[in-house]
Amino acid sequence: MSEYGNGFACAAGAEDFTATAHRYGKGGRTVTVKGTCQCRTPGFDLELVLASPPIVPVPEELHLELTEVAPTGTVAQVITPTDVEGEFEIGDEVERVLIRKRNITVLIKEG
C-alpha cells in the first residue's frame, strides 16, 4: 500500500483493487473496478472516473483517476477503510486498469 502522500488523504495499492470484466448484450464488455482505501478520517467520498486519454494511446489500458472528497465538519482522526467502485465500458483489447497518480495497475479478470 502506498503511503499518504502527494496530497492524498486516502492510501491504497494494487493489492487493494480488483477489476472484473463481463460480457453483455451483443458482445459488449464492461469492467467493474472495486477497491478499498485507507483514509485518514471517516466520511471520505471516493469515486473512480475516466481519465483523459494518454498522449500516446495504450489500447490495452483503461486509464482512471481516483477522486477524494473530504468530509465536512469535525471528524475523528481515525484510519478508516473506505470502499470505492466503478463500472466502465471497454473493448476486447483492454487487459488492465491504470489508476493515474497512484501508481496502481490492476489486471482485468474475466467474470
Buried (B, 14 or more C-beta within 10 A) or exposed (E): EBEBEEEBBBBBBBEBBBBBBEEEEEEEBBBBBBBBBBBBBBBBEBEBEEBEEEEEEEEEBBBBBBEBEEBEEEBEEEEBEBEBEBEBEBEEEBBBBBBEEBEBEBEBEEE
